[in-house]
């Protein structure tokens, strides 16, 4: 029975060699496909959700984050119910007009 054992060891050695040769090629193709280096970050062991990775890429692409965005407890508009884009007391919270259609049940 020594022959089947040797054959099994030979097959295991060939498979191990094939994996050892294929792994660096696969990693090289991934890194080459992504010039920004995101493949290297993904291989570091830190996995992230699709939305989280997209948010990181968006922040990275802008090259900076403003000091106002980083300040703790800062609210873009302190008036309750006001829009961030129309920050005035008594101003409409949604200044955009989408028109009237049957589905919105608008009257007038």
Secondary structure, DSSP 4 states (H G I P E B T S, - for coil): -HHHHHHHHHHHHHHHHHHHHHHHHHHHHHHHH-TTSHHHHHHTT----HHHHHHHHHHHHTS---HHHHSTT--S--STT--SSS--TT--S--------GGGT---
